[in-house]
């Protein structure tokens, strides 16, 4: 076959492909490029920096709060660390790991399980993120890949009804593993899994005994019991509201800060799922699918109320955005499975173009946050270079000064500054620890101790000798305080 014929055959095959699958490959390719290019902005941010720092300085991986699924995204950077690859490559490998895991879920869902709607749901979720892209460790976003894959596997149950007992056992073993994968990444997974189960039980328009959904429920109960026996962390227990708090929150629901955040973000984040929710509900009314109508309506409203109550205390702008990401799953699954096929019978290209336009807008929102957080790293660069010229690599900064010097100031500054500066070589390591304005500057065991590194509040005192010398090297010196006035930066004891 000549080259022209081969080209025509390849082009014909390309046109014959599912256009949503082509879009999926393109989206993940763009995400991989952005994750590699802006790895520092993504990784040097609170929890992500904490996890990388831990893995560099310990032989094992960090598993917080029984979130065992975190192992998947640590494998690649863990290998890079043990191969003593440059720190920059370690950070890039960590950043892209999250995209690669999501891409693997998408490929399995689309090509192995052949559940195109569930695969497209993973793309639909991109419409709900902006700053969340920078918080690459975000468990709520990772669930947007794990639970659609779980739902896709639940849908495979019909194909296994006629199989032998051995293959049926294999099916349920995989189902148990996928439920565990989703549940042991974040307790909020319960919202997702319950919705997938409920939607599956109503697949025919009314309740029926779907064995995969029932098995999923049994596995979920088992894992909840295990989680309870292991012991939930104090961090997770903070998000469990008391009955008096629930009662008071319901009485003043529209005054909650979390609901106020939802209203503020509504035009650019939650308008699309709201419109699709209405379209889907209208479709259910026309089709007299009342079970699905009430299930979707009550679940969507119930989640909005529950999330607003649980997260009413507020948090960083990125955290406030990701609290409501599950709405895209709750709305997207029924729309893509039940309504989009009806809409696209005649005008499928119009819907496809609209979807592409929304995806492009979502990537634009991601870049807005990238440019918003980049100045933090520029400020760290400026301060660390100034300090290094003066022979000082261990700095303190008060909260009020940090708010003035470092844009989007957050708690992980000591870890982030080390990971950022050490990429130039371990001898260039500079750490900047943030303290309260009234801290004890005379603390001889911490700030005046030349052999101590101060990390984060709950893990404060480190011996410098315990740092991995291949990546970090701090001199034997006490801390100096960074001060900013009309003459610029100064270092003082």
C-alpha positions as CSV (number, residue, x, y, z in Angstrom):
1,X,0.0,0.0,0.0
2,X,1.4,3.4,-1.0
3,X,1.8,6.3,1.4
4,X,-1.2,8.2,0.0
5,X,-3.5,5.3,0.4
6,X,-2.2,4.7,3.9
7,X,-2.8,8.4,4.8
8,X,-6.4,8.1,3.4
9,X,-7.0,5.0,5.4
10,X,-5.6,6.6,8.6
11,X,-7.8,9.7,8.0
12,X,-10.9,7.6,7.4
13,X,-10.2,5.6,10.6
14,X,-9.8,8.9,12.4
15,X,-13.2,10.2,11.2
16,X,-14.8,6.9,12.1
17,X,-13.6,7.2,15.8
18,X,-15.9,8.4,18.5
19,X,-15.4,12.1,18.6
20,X,-15.7,12.2,22.3
21,X,-12.8,9.7,22.6
22,X,-10.7,11.9,20.4
23,X,-11.5,14.8,22.6
24,X,-10.6,12.7,25.7
25,X,-7.1,11.9,24.3
26,X,-6.6,15.6,23.5
27,X,-7.7,16.8,27.0
28,X,-5.4,14.4,28.8
29,X,-2.5,15.4,26.5
30,X,-3.1,19.1,27.4
31,X,-3.4,18.2,31.1
32,X,-0.1,16.3,30.9
33,X,1.7,19.3,29.2
34,X,0.3,21.7,31.8
35,X,1.1,19.4,34.7
36,X,4.8,19.1,33.5
37,X,5.2,22.8,32.6
38,X,3.7,24.2,35.8
39,X,4.8,21.4,38.1
40,X,6.3,23.8,40.6
41,X,3.0,25.8,40.9
42,X,1.0,22.6,41.3
43,X,3.3,20.6,43.7
44,X,4.7,23.4,45.8
45,X,1.3,24.1,47.4
46,X,0.4,22.9,50.9
47,X,-0.4,19.2,51.1
48,X,1.3,18.3,47.8
49,X,4.6,19.8,49.0
50,X,4.2,18.1,52.3
51,X,3.8,14.7,50.7
52,X,6.8,15.1,48.4
53,X,8.9,16.4,51.3
54,X,7.9,13.3,53.4
55,X,8.7,10.8,50.6
56,X,12.1,12.4,50.0
57,X,13.1,12.1,53.6
58,X,11.6,8.7,54.4
59,X,12.1,5.3,52.9
60,X,8.4,4.7,52.5
61,X,5.4,6.6,51.2
62,X,3.1,8.9,53.1
63,X,-0.4,7.5,53.8
64,X,-2.5,10.0,55.7
65,X,-5.9,9.3,57.3
66,X,-6.2,5.7,55.9
67,X,-6.2,7.1,52.4
68,X,-4.3,4.1,50.9
69,X,-5.2,4.9,47.3
70,X,-2.6,7.7,47.6
71,X,0.0,5.1,46.8
72,X,-0.9,5.1,43.1
73,X,0.2,8.7,42.6
74,X,3.3,8.3,44.7
75,X,4.8,5.4,42.7
76,X,6.5,7.4,40.0
77,X,8.1,10.1,42.2
78,X,9.1,7.4,44.7
79,X,11.0,5.6,41.9
80,X,12.5,8.9,40.9
81,X,13.6,9.6,44.5
82,X,15.2,6.2,44.9
83,X,17.0,6.5,41.6
84,X,18.4,9.9,42.9
85,X,17.0,11.7,39.9
86,X,17.2,15.6,40.0
87,X,14.7,17.2,42.3
88,X,13.1,19.0,39.4
89,X,12.3,15.6,37.8
90,X,10.9,14.3,41.1
91,X,8.5,17.2,41.3
92,X,7.5,16.9,37.6
93,X,7.0,13.1,38.0
94,X,4.7,13.8,41.0
95,X,2.7,16.4,39.2
96,X,2.1,14.3,36.1
97,X,1.4,11.2,38.1
98,X,-2.1,12.4,38.9
99,X,-2.9,13.0,35.3
100,X,-1.5,9.6,34.3
101,X,-3.6,7.8,36.9
102,X,-6.7,9.7,35.6
103,X,-5.8,8.9,32.0
104,X,-5.4,5.2,32.9
105,X,-8.9,5.3,34.5
106,X,-10.3,6.9,31.3
107,X,-8.6,4.4,29.0
108,X,-9.9,1.4,31.0
109,X,-13.4,2.9,31.1
110,X,-13.5,3.9,27.4
111,X,-11.7,1.0,25.7
112,X,-11.8,-2.0,28.1
113,X,-15.3,-1.6,29.6
114,X,-16.5,0.4,26.5
115,X,-18.6,2.7,28.6
116,X,-18.2,5.9,26.6
117,X,-20.7,7.9,28.7
118,X,-18.7,7.2,31.9
119,X,-15.5,8.1,30.1
120,X,-17.0,11.4,28.9
121,X,-18.1,12.1,32.5
122,X,-14.4,12.3,33.4
123,X,-14.0,15.1,30.8
124,X,-17.2,16.8,31.9
125,X,-15.7,17.2,35.4
126,X,-13.0,19.5,34.0
127,X,-15.7,22.2,33.7
128,X,-15.8,22.3,37.5
129,X,-12.2,23.0,38.2
130,X,-9.9,26.0,38.1
131,X,-7.7,26.4,41.1
132,X,-8.3,22.7,41.9
133,X,-5.9,21.9,39.1
134,X,-3.1,23.5,41.2
135,X,-4.0,21.4,44.2
136,X,-3.0,18.2,42.4
137,X,-3.4,16.1,45.5
138,X,-7.1,17.0,45.7
139,X,-8.9,13.8,46.6
140,X,-12.3,15.1,45.5
141,X,-10.9,15.6,42.0
142,X,-9.3,12.1,41.9
143,X,-12.7,10.7,42.8
144,X,-14.0,12.0,39.5
145,X,-11.9,9.3,37.8
146,X,-12.3,6.5,40.2
147,X,-16.1,6.5,40.7
148,X,-17.0,6.8,36.9
149,X,-14.7,3.8,36.4
150,X,-16.5,2.0,39.3
151,X,-19.8,2.8,37.7
152,X,-18.6,1.5,34.3
153,X,-17.5,-1.8,35.9
154,X,-20.9,-2.1,37.6
155,X,-22.5,-1.8,34.2
156,X,-20.4,-4.8,33.1
157,X,-22.4,-7.0,35.5
158,X,-25.0,-7.8,32.8
159,X,-22.3,-9.3,30.6
160,X,-21.2,-11.7,33.4
161,X,-24.6,-13.2,34.2
162,X,-24.1,-16.1,31.9
163,X,-20.4,-16.7,32.8
164,X,-19.2,-19.5,34.9
165,X,-18.8,-19.2,38.7
166,X,-15.1,-18.7,38.4
167,X,-15.5,-15.6,36.1
168,X,-18.3,-14.3,38.3
169,X,-16.0,-14.4,41.3
170,X,-13.4,-12.5,39.3
171,X,-16.0,-9.8,38.5
172,X,-16.9,-9.3,42.1
173,X,-13.2,-9.3,43.2
174,X,-12.5,-6.4,40.8
175,X,-15.7,-4.7,42.0
176,X,-14.5,-4.9,45.6
177,X,-11.1,-3.5,44.6
178,X,-12.7,-0.6,42.7
179,X,-14.9,0.3,45.6
180,X,-11.9,0.2,47.9
181,X,-9.9,2.4,45.5
182,X,-12.6,5.1,45.6
183,X,-13.5,4.8,49.3
184,X,-9.9,4.8,50.6
185,X,-9.0,8.1,48.9
186,X,-11.4,10.3,50.8
187,X,-14.4,9.9,53.1
188,X,-16.5,12.1,50.7
189,X,-16.4,9.1,48.3
190,X,-19.5,7.9,50.1
191,X,-21.5,10.6,48.3
192,X,-20.2,9.5,44.9
193,X,-20.6,5.7,45.4
194,X,-24.1,6.0,46.9
195,X,-25.2,8.0,43.9
196,X,-23.7,5.5,41.4
197,X,-25.4,2.7,43.2
198,X,-28.7,4.5,43.3
199,X,-28.6,5.4,39.7
200,X,-27.7,1.8,38.7
201,X,-30.6,0.4,40.8
202,X,-32.9,2.8,38.8
203,X,-31.4,2.0,35.4
204,X,-34.7,0.7,34.0
205,X,-36.7,3.6,35.3
206,X,-37.8,2.0,38.6
207,X,-36.0,0.0,41.4
208,X,-34.8,-3.5,40.6
209,X,-32.4,-5.9,42.2
210,X,-29.1,-5.1,40.4
211,X,-26.6,-7.5,41.8
212,X,-23.5,-5.3,41.1
213,X,-25.1,-2.3,42.9
214,X,-26.2,-4.5,45.8
215,X,-22.7,-6.0,46.1
216,X,-21.2,-2.4,45.9
217,X,-23.4,-1.5,48.9
218,X,-22.2,-4.5,50.9
219,X,-18.6,-3.7,50.1
220,X,-19.1,0.0,51.0
221,X,-20.6,-1.0,54.4
222,X,-17.6,-3.3,55.0
223,X,-15.1,-0.6,54.2
224,X,-16.9,1.9,56.4
225,X,-16.7,-0.6,59.3
226,X,-13.0,-1.1,58.6
227,X,-12.5,2.6,58.5
228,X,-14.2,3.0,61.8
229,X,-12.2,0.2,63.4
230,X,-9.0,1.6,62.1
231,X,-10.0,5.0,63.5
232,X,-10.8,8.1,61.7
233,X,-8.3,10.9,62.0
234,X,-8.9,14.0,63.9
235,X,-8.7,15.9,60.6
236,X,-11.6,14.1,59.1
237,X,-13.7,14.2,62.3
238,X,-13.6,18.0,62.1
239,X,-15.9,17.8,59.2
240,X,-18.6,15.7,61.0
241,X,-21.3,18.3,62.0
242,X,-23.1,17.9,65.3
243,X,-26.9,17.8,65.5
244,X,-27.1,21.4,67.0
245,X,-24.9,22.6,64.3
246,X,-27.1,21.0,61.6
247,X,-30.2,22.5,63.1
248,X,-28.7,26.0,63.4
249,X,-27.3,25.8,59.9
250,X,-30.6,24.8,58.4
251,X,-32.3,27.8,60.1
252,X,-29.7,30.2,58.7
253,X,-28.8,28.2,55.5
254,X,-28.8,31.2,53.1
255,X,-26.4,33.1,55.4
256,X,-23.8,30.4,55.5
257,X,-20.4,31.4,54.1
258,X,-20.2,28.2,52.1
259,X,-23.5,28.8,50.4
260,X,-22.4,32.4,49.8
261,X,-19.3,31.0,48.1
262,X,-21.5,28.8,45.9
263,X,-23.5,31.8,44.8
264,X,-20.4,33.8,44.0
265,X,-18.9,30.9,41.9
266,X,-22.2,30.0,40.3
267,X,-21.9,32.1,37.1
268,X,-18.5,30.6,36.1
269,X,-18.6,27.2,37.7
270,X,-22.1,25.9,38.5
271,X,-24.3,27.4,35.8
272,X,-23.6,24.6,33.4
273,X,-24.5,21.7,35.8
274,X,-27.6,23.6,36.9
275,X,-28.8,23.9,33.3
276,X,-28.1,20.3,32.6
277,X,-29.9,19.3,35.8
278,X,-33.0,21.1,34.7
279,X,-32.8,19.5,31.2
280,X,-32.4,16.1,32.7
281,X,-35.3,16.6,35.1
282,X,-37.5,17.8,32.3
283,X,-36.5,14.7,30.3
284,X,-37.5,12.5,33.2
285,X,-40.9,14.2,33.5
286,X,-41.6,13.8,29.8
287,X,-40.6,10.1,30.0
288,X,-42.6,9.7,33.2
289,X,-39.5,8.4,34.9
290,X,-40.6,9.6,38.3
291,X,-38.2,7.4,40.3
292,X,-35.2,8.9,38.5
293,X,-36.7,12.4,38.7
294,X,-37.0,12.4,42.5
295,X,-33.8,10.6,43.1
296,X,-31.7,13.1,41.0
297,X,-33.6,16.2,42.4
298,X,-33.3,15.1,46.0
299,X,-29.8,13.9,45.8
300,X,-28.5,17.1,44.0
301,X,-30.3,19.4,46.5
302,X,-29.3,17.2,49.4
303,X,-25.7,17.3,48.5
304,X,-25.7,21.1,48.1
305,X,-27.2,21.4,51.6
306,X,-24.9,18.8,53.1
307,X,-21.7,20.3,51.6
308,X,-22.8,23.8,52.6
309,X,-23.2,22.7,56.2
310,X,-20.1,20.5,56.4
311,X,-17.8,23.2,54.9
312,X,-19.4,26.3,56.3
313,X,-16.3,27.3,58.3
314,X,-14.6,28.2,55.0
315,X,-11.1,27.6,53.8
316,X,-8.8,28.8,51.0
317,X,-10.3,29.8,47.6
318,X,-9.1,26.6,46.0
319,X,-10.7,24.5,48.8
320,X,-14.0,26.3,48.5
321,X,-14.1,25.6,44.8
322,X,-13.5,21.8,45.2
323,X,-16.2,21.3,47.9
324,X,-18.9,21.4,45.2
325,X,-17.1,19.3,42.5
326,X,-19.4,16.3,43.2
327,X,-22.3,18.2,41.7
328,X,-20.7,17.7,38.3
329,X,-20.7,13.9,38.9
330,X,-24.2,13.9,40.3
331,X,-25.6,15.9,37.4
332,X,-23.3,14.7,34.6
333,X,-23.9,10.9,35.0
334,X,-27.7,11.0,34.4
335,X,-27.4,13.7,31.7
336,X,-24.8,11.8,29.7
337,X,-26.5,8.4,30.1
338,X,-30.1,9.3,29.6
339,X,-30.5,12.8,28.0
340,X,-27.5,13.4,25.8
341,X,-28.2,10.5,23.4
342,X,-31.7,12.0,22.8
343,X,-30.4,15.5,22.2
344,X,-27.6,14.3,19.9
345,X,-29.8,12.3,17.5
346,X,-30.0,15.2,15.1
347,X,-27.8,18.0,16.4
348,X,-24.9,16.0,17.8
349,X,-22.3,18.4,16.2
350,X,-23.8,21.4,17.9
351,X,-23.6,19.7,21.3
352,X,-20.1,18.6,20.6
353,X,-19.0,22.1,19.6
354,X,-20.6,23.5,22.7
355,X,-18.8,20.9,24.9
356,X,-15.5,21.8,23.2
357,X,-16.1,25.5,23.9
358,X,-16.8,24.8,27.5
359,X,-13.6,22.7,27.8
360,X,-11.6,25.5,26.3
361,X,-13.1,27.9,28.8
362,X,-12.2,25.5,31.6
363,X,-8.6,25.4,30.5
364,X,-8.6,29.2,30.4
365,X,-9.8,29.2,34.0
366,X,-7.0,26.9,34.9
367,X,-4.4,29.2,33.4
368,X,-6.0,32.1,35.3
369,X,-5.1,30.4,38.5
370,X,-1.7,29.4,37.3
371,X,-0.8,33.1,36.6
372,X,-2.4,34.0,40.0
373,X,-0.2,31.7,42.0
374,X,3.1,32.1,40.1
375,X,4.0,35.3,41.9
376,X,4.4,33.3,45.1
377,X,7.3,31.5,43.6
378,X,8.8,34.7,42.2
379,X,8.7,36.2,45.7
380,X,10.3,33.1,47.2
381,X,13.1,33.4,44.5
382,X,13.7,37.1,45.3
383,X,13.9,36.5,49.1
384,X,16.0,33.3,48.9
385,X,18.5,34.9,46.5
386,X,18.8,37.9,48.7
387,X,19.4,35.7,51.8
388,X,21.9,33.4,50.1
389,X,24.0,36.4,49.0
390,X,24.3,37.2,52.7
391,X,25.2,33.7,53.6
392,X,21.9,33.0,55.4
393,X,19.7,30.0,54.4
394,X,17.4,29.6,57.4
395,X,14.8,32.4,57.6
396,X,11.8,33.2,59.7
397,X,8.9,35.5,58.7
398,X,6.0,36.6,60.8
399,X,2.4,36.1,59.6
400,X,1.9,39.8,59.0
401,X,5.1,40.1,57.0
402,X,4.4,37.0,55.0
403,X,1.0,38.3,54.0
404,X,2.7,41.4,52.6
405,X,5.6,39.6,50.9
406,X,4.2,36.3,49.6
407,X,1.0,36.4,47.4
408,X,-1.5,33.7,48.3
409,X,0.4,33.0,51.5
410,X,-0.3,29.6,53.0
411,X,1.0,27.3,55.7
412,X,3.5,25.2,53.8
413,X,6.0,28.0,53.1
414,X,9.0,26.2,54.9
415,X,8.5,23.1,52.8
416,X,7.7,24.9,49.5
417,X,10.7,27.2,49.7
418,X,13.1,24.3,50.3
419,X,11.7,22.2,47.5
420,X,11.8,25.2,45.1
421,X,15.3,26.5,45.9
422,X,17.0,23.1,46.2
423,X,16.2,22.4,42.5
424,X,19.3,24.6,41.8
425,X,21.4,22.2,43.8
426,X,21.2,21.0,47.4
427,X,23.8,23.5,48.5
428,X,21.3,26.3,47.4
429,X,18.6,25.1,49.8
430,X,16.8,28.0,51.5
431,X,13.9,27.6,54.0
432,X,11.5,30.3,55.0
433,X,9.3,29.4,58.1
434,X,6.2,31.4,58.9
435,X,5.5,32.1,62.6
436,X,2.9,34.1,64.5
437,X,3.7,37.7,65.1
438,X,4.3,37.2,68.8
439,X,6.5,34.1,68.6
440,X,9.4,33.7,71.1
441,X,12.5,34.8,69.2
442,X,14.7,33.6,72.0
443,X,13.8,30.0,71.7
444,X,17.2,28.4,71.9
445,X,16.0,24.9,71.1
446,X,14.4,26.0,67.8
447,X,15.3,29.3,66.2
448,X,18.8,29.8,67.7
449,X,19.8,26.1,67.4
450,X,22.2,25.7,64.5
451,X,21.3,22.0,64.0
452,X,17.6,22.4,63.8
453,X,15.2,22.7,60.9
454,X,11.7,24.0,61.6
455,X,9.1,22.5,59.2
456,X,5.4,22.8,59.9
457,X,3.3,23.4,63.0
458,X,2.4,19.8,63.7
459,X,5.8,18.5,62.8
460,X,7.9,21.4,63.8
461,X,11.4,20.3,65.0
462,X,13.7,18.5,62.7
463,X,17.4,17.8,63.0
464,X,19.2,19.1,59.9
465,X,21.1,15.8,59.7
466,X,17.8,14.0,59.2
467,X,17.2,15.7,55.9
468,X,18.1,13.7,52.8
469,X,21.5,15.2,51.9
470,X,21.2,14.3,48.2
471,X,18.4,16.9,47.9
472,X,18.7,19.3,50.9
473,X,21.7,20.8,52.6
474,X,21.3,23.4,55.3
475,X,24.3,25.0,57.0
476,X,24.9,24.9,60.7
477,X,23.4,28.2,61.6
478,X,20.5,29.7,63.5
479,X,17.4,31.4,62.0
480,X,17.3,35.1,61.0
481,X,14.0,37.0,60.7
482,X,13.0,38.5,57.4
483,X,11.8,42.1,57.7
484,X,10.4,44.3,55.0
485,X,10.2,48.1,55.3
486,X,10.5,51.1,53.0
487,X,14.1,50.3,52.2
488,X,13.3,46.7,51.1
489,X,14.2,43.4,52.8
490,X,16.4,43.1,55.9
491,X,17.6,40.1,58.0
492,X,17.6,40.5,61.7
493,X,18.2,38.2,64.7
